[in-house]
Amino acid sequence: MKNKKLTYFLIAAVAALWGLIFYRVFDAAAAGDLPAIPAAVQAVKPLYKPYRPENDTMKLLLNYPDPFGLKEQKDTVAKIRTLIAAPVKLPLKSAINWPFINYSGYVRNPVSKKLIALVSINGQNLTMIEGETKNDVKLLRNLRDSIKISYQGRTKFISMKTSLL
């Protein structure tokens, strides 16, 4: 028990510190209301002059031409409104029946290290590499699990068909 004296000293210091804290808190709470301000102090005039904006004495000179060309725009706005009100008929693109293209898988060429896609178009089995076009179908990208193809200006990803044996 080498540190008994130090332990007792620290306990006394902590108790004194908490006692001081409690004393100040309870003393401030018991003080109650603040003392009344004497009437002589309340009647003192403010040291500053309250701000009052002065009347505006400037006049704007509006004798310049229209900077935005609103007179010209009125005719243009009328034309645009008639164009917006008229219904616009867009040509409909024919729907493409994509199931005629099947992706069966890929083979890697050992010499060139390129992927060769095994694609079936209208029942005809073909091998294609990226950028090649057969039967109006262009192979844009070979991603092993799917291919990106372009047909009649439209692109689509086709995933690999797996069959269970």
NUTIVO-672532 format. One line per 2 residues: number of its first residue (from 0); their letters; for each residue x, y, z of N, C-alpha, C. Coordinates in steps of 0.1 Angstrom, whole numbers, plus 2048, in hexadecimal, padded with zeros to 3 digits. Layout:
NUM = A = X,Y,Z,X,Y,Z,X,Y,Z  ...
% end
This chain:
0 = MK = 808,7F4,800,800,800,800,809,80D,800  810,80E,7F6,81A,819,7F5,812,826,7F2
2 = NK = 808,825,7EA,801,831,7E5,7F5,835,7ED  7F3,831,7FA,7E8,835,802,7E6,844,804
4 = KL = 7F1,84A,806,7F1,859,809,7EC,860,7FC  7F2,85C,7F1,7EE,862,7E4,7DF,85F,7E1
6 = TY = 7DA,853,7E4,7CC,850,7E1,7C3,859,7E9  7C6,85A,7F6,7BE,863,7FF,7BE,871,7FB
8 = FL = 7CA,876,7F7,7CB,884,7F2,7C3,886,7E5  7C3,87D,7DC,7BB,87E,7D0,7AC,87E,7D2
10 = IA = 7A8,875,7DC,79A,874,7DF,795,882,7E5  79D,888,7EE,79A,894,7F4,79A,89F,7E9
12 = AV = 7A3,89F,7E0,7A3,8A9,7D5,796,8A8,7CC  792,89C,7C9,786,89A,7C1,77A,89F,7C8
14 = AA = 779,89C,7D5,76E,8A0,7DD,76D,8AF,7DE  779,8B5,7E0,779,8C4,7E1,775,8CA,7D4
16 = LW = 779,8C5,7C9,776,8CA,7BB,767,8C9,7B9  761,8BD,7BC,752,8BB,7BA,74A,8C4,7C4
18 = GL = 74F,8C6,7D0,749,8CF,7D9,748,8DD,7D4  753,8E2,7CE,754,8EF,7C9,74A,8F1,7BD
20 = IF = 749,8E7,7B4,740,8E7,7A9,731,8E8,7AE  72E,8DF,7B8,720,8DF,7BD,71D,8ED,7C4
22 = YR = 727,8F2,7CB,725,8FF,7D2,722,90A,7C8  729,90B,7BD,727,915,7B3,71A,914,7AC
24 = VF = 716,907,7A9,709,905,7A2,6FD,909,7AB  6FD,904,7B8,6F2,908,7C1,6F2,916,7C5
26 = DA = 6FE,91D,7C5,6FE,92B,7C9,6F9,933,7BD  6FB,92F,7B1,6F6,937,7A5,6E7,934,7A4
28 = AA = 6E2,928,7A7,6D4,926,7A7,6CC,92D,7B2  6D2,92F,7BD,6CC,935,7C9,6CC,944,7C8
30 = AG = 6D3,94A,7BE,6D4,958,7BD,6C7,95F,7BA  6BF,957,7B2,6B1,95C,7AF,6B2,966,7A4
32 = DL = 6A9,970,7A5,6A7,97A,79A,6B3,984,79B  6B5,98B,790,6BF,996,790,6BA,9A2,797
34 = PA = 6C2,9AA,79D,6BD,9B7,7A3,6B7,9C0,799  6AE,9C8,79E,6A6,9D1,795,6B0,9DC,790
36 = IP = 6AE,9E1,784,6B6,9EB,77E,6B0,9F9,782  6B8,A02,787,6B3,A0F,78C,6AD,A16,780
38 = AA = 6A3,A1F,783,69C,A27,779,6A5,A30,771  6AF,A35,778,6B8,A3F,771,6C0,A38,766
40 = VQ = 6C3,A2C,768,6CB,A24,75E,6C2,A21,752  6B5,A1E,755,6AC,A1A,74A,6A8,A25,741
42 = AV = 6A9,A32,745,6A5,A3D,73D,6B0,A43,734  6BB,A3C,733,6C7,A40,72B,6C3,A3F,71C
44 = KP = 6C6,A4A,714,6C4,A4A,706,6CE,A41,6FF  6CA,A3B,6F4,6D4,A33,6EC,6DF,A3B,6E7
46 = LY = 6EA,A36,6E6,6F6,A3D,6E1,6F7,A3E,6D2  6EE,A36,6CB,6EF,A37,6BC,6E2,A3C,6B7
48 = KP = 6E3,A41,6AA,6D7,A46,6A3,6D1,A3B,69C  6C4,A38,69D,6BD,A2E,696,6BE,A30,687
50 = YR = 6C0,A26,67F,6C2,A27,671,6B5,A29,66A  6B4,A34,662,6A8,A36,65A,6AD,A38,64B
52 = PE = 6A8,A30,642,6AD,A32,634,6A8,A3F,62E  6B0,A46,627,6AC,A53,621,6A4,A50,614
54 = ND = 69D,A5A,610,695,A58,603,69F,A57,5F7  69B,A4F,5EE,6A4,A4D,5E2,6A2,A58,5D9
56 = TM = 6AD,A5E,5D5,6AC,A6A,5CC,6B1,A67,5BE  6B4,A5B,5BB,6B9,A57,5AE,6AD,A54,5A5
58 = KL = 6AF,A57,598,6A4,A54,58E,6AB,A4C,583  6A4,A42,57E,6A9,A39,574,6A6,A3F,566
60 = LL = 6B0,A3E,55E,6AE,A42,550,6AB,A36,547  69F,A34,543,69B,A28,53C,699,A2B,52D
62 = NY = 6A1,A34,527,69F,A37,519,6A9,A30,510  6AD,A24,513,6B6,A1C,50B,6AE,A11,504
64 = PD = 6B3,A0B,4F9,6AB,A01,4F2,6AA,9F4,4FA  6A1,9EC,4F7,69F,9DF,4FE,6AB,9D6,4FD
66 = PF = 6B2,9D3,508,6BE,9CB,507,6BB,9BC,505  6AF,9B8,507,6AC,9A9,506,6A5,9A6,4F9
68 = GL = 6A1,9B1,4F2,699,9AE,4E5,68C,9A8,4E7  684,9AC,4F2,678,9A6,4F5,66D,9A8,4EA
70 = KE = 66E,9B3,4E2,665,9B6,4D8,666,9AB,4CD  673,9A8,4CA,676,99D,4C0,672,990,4C6
72 = QK = 673,98E,4D3,671,981,4D9,662,97E,4D9  659,987,4D9,64B,985,4DA,647,97D,4CD
74 = DT = 64C,980,4C2,648,979,4B6,64E,96B,4B6  65A,969,4BB,660,95C,4BC,659,954,4C6
76 = VA = 654,959,4D2,64D,952,4DC,640,94D,4D6  639,955,4CE,62C,951,4C8,62F,945,4BE
78 = KI = 63A,946,4B7,63D,93B,4AE,640,92E,4B5  647,92F,4C0,64B,923,4C8,63E,91D,4CF
80 = RT = 635,926,4D3,629,920,4D9,620,919,4CF  620,91D,4C3,618,916,4B9,61F,909,4B6
82 = LI = 62D,908,4B6,634,8FC,4B3,632,8F2,4BF  631,8F7,4CB,630,8EF,4D7,621,8E9,4D7
84 = AA = 618,8F1,4D3,60A,8EC,4D4,607,8E2,4C9  60E,8E2,4BE,60C,8D8,4B4,612,8CB,4B8
86 = PV = 60A,8C0,4B7,610,8B3,4BB,61B,8AE,4B1  625,8A8,4B6,630,8A3,4AE,62F,894,4AD
88 = KL = 62F,890,4A0,62E,881,49E,63C,87D,49A  641,874,4A3,64F,86E,4A0,64D,861,499
90 = PL = 656,85E,490,655,851,489,658,846,493  650,83C,494,652,830,49D,65C,826,496
92 = KS = 665,822,49E,66E,818,499,668,80B,49B  66A,802,491,664,7F5,492,66B,7ED,49D
94 = AI = 663,7E5,4A4,668,7DD,4AF,670,7D2,4AA  67B,7CF,4B0,685,7C4,4AC,682,7B8,4B5
96 = NW = 681,7AD,4AF,67F,7A0,4B6,68D,79B,4B9  692,79D,4C5,69F,79A,4C8,6A2,78B,4CA
98 = PF = 698,783,4CD,69B,774,4D0,6A1,76D,4C4  6A2,773,4B8,6A8,76B,4AD,6B7,76B,4AE
100 = IN = 6BC,772,4B9,6CB,772,4BB,6CD,76B,4C9  6D5,761,4C9,6D9,75A,4D5,6E8,75A,4D7
102 = YS = 6EC,75C,4E3,6FB,75B,4E6,6FD,74E,4EE  705,745,4E8,708,738,4ED,714,737,4F6
104 = GY = 71E,740,4F4,72A,740,4FC,735,746,4F4  742,743,4F9,74D,749,4F3,759,73F,4F3
106 = VR = 762,741,4EA,76E,739,4E9,77A,743,4E8  785,740,4EF,791,749,4EE,79A,743,4E3
108 = NP = 79E,74C,4DA,7A8,748,4D0,7B6,747,4D7  7BD,73C,4D7,7C9,73B,4DE,7D5,743,4D7
110 = VS = 7D4,746,4CB,7DE,74D,4C4,7DD,75C,4C6  7D1,762,4C3,7CF,770,4C4,7C9,774,4D2
112 = KK = 7C6,76B,4DA,7C0,76E,4E7,7B3,776,4E7  7AC,775,4DC,79F,77C,4DA,794,773,4DD
114 = LI = 789,779,4E2,77D,771,4E5,774,770,4D8  770,763,4D5,767,761,4CA,75A,75D,4CF
116 = AL = 74F,765,4CC,742,762,4D1,73B,758,4C8  734,74F,4CE,72B,745,4C7,71D,74A,4C7
118 = VS = 718,74F,4BC,70C,756,4BB,703,74E,4B1  6F6,74D,4B4,6EC,746,4AB,6E3,751,4A7
120 = IN = 6E3,754,499,6DA,75E,493,6D0,756,48A  6C3,757,48D,6B9,750,485,6BC,741,484
122 = GQ = 6C1,73B,48F,6C4,72D,48F,6D1,729,488  6D8,733,483,6E5,730,47C,6F0,733,486
124 = NL = 6F9,729,489,704,72B,493,70F,732,48C  714,73D,492,71F,745,48D,729,747,498
126 = TM = 736,74A,494,740,74F,49D,743,75D,499  744,766,4A3,746,774,4A0,751,779,4AA
128 = IE = 759,783,4A5,762,78A,4AE,75D,798,4AF  762,7A0,4B8,75E,7AE,4BA,760,7B6,4AD
130 = GE = 755,7BE,4A9,756,7C6,49E,751,7BF,491  74F,7B2,491,74B,7AB,486,73C,7AC,484
132 = TK = 737,7AC,477,729,7AD,473,725,7A1,46B  71B,79A,46F,715,78F,468,706,790,468
134 = ND = 6FF,78E,45D,6F1,78F,45C,6EB,79C,462  6F2,7A7,45F,6EE,7B4,464,6EF,7B6,473
136 = VK = 6F6,7AC,47A,6F8,7AC,488,706,7AF,48B  709,7BA,492,717,7BD,495,71A,7BB,4A4
138 = LL = 725,7B3,4A6,729,7B1,4B4,732,7BC,4B9  72D,7C4,4C2,734,7CF,4C7,73E,7CC,4D2
140 = RN = 739,7C3,4DB,741,7C0,4E7,73E,7B2,4EC  749,7AA,4EF,747,79D,4F5,74C,79D,503
142 = LR = 742,79B,50C,745,79C,51B,744,78F,522  747,784,51B,747,776,520,739,771,524
144 = DS = 732,778,52E,725,774,532,71A,77A,529  71D,784,521,714,78A,518,71B,791,50D
146 = IK = 713,795,503,719,79C,4F7,710,7A8,4F5  717,7B2,4EF,710,7BE,4EB,710,7BF,4DC
148 = IS = 703,7BF,4D7,702,7BE,4C8,6FA,7CA,4C3  6FC,7CD,4B6,6F5,7D8,4B0,6EE,7D2,4A4
150 = YQ = 6E1,7D6,4A3,6D8,7D1,498,6CF,7DC,494  6CF,7E0,488,6C6,7EA,482,6C7,7F7,48A
152 = GR = 6D3,7FB,48E,6D5,807,496,6D2,807,4A5  6CE,7FB,4A9,6CC,7FA,4B8,6D6,7F0,4BE
154 = TK = 6D9,7F3,4CB,6E2,7EA,4D2,6DB,7E3,4DD  6E0,7D8,4E1,6DA,7D0,4EC,6E5,7C6,4F1
156 = FI = 6E4,7C4,4FE,6EC,7B9,504,6E4,7AC,504  6EA,7A2,500,6E4,794,500,6EC,78B,509
158 = SM = 6E6,785,513,6EE,77D,51C,6EE,76F,517  6F8,767,51D,6FA,759,518,6EE,750,51C
160 = KT = 6EA,748,513,6E0,73E,516,6E6,732,51C  6E2,72E,528,6E8,722,52E,6DD,717,52E
162 = SL = 6E0,70B,52B,6D7,700,52A,6DB,6F6,535  6D1,6F0,53B,6D3,6E6,545,6D2,6D8,53F
164 = L = 6DC,6D0,541,6DC,6C2,53B,6D7,6B8,545
% end
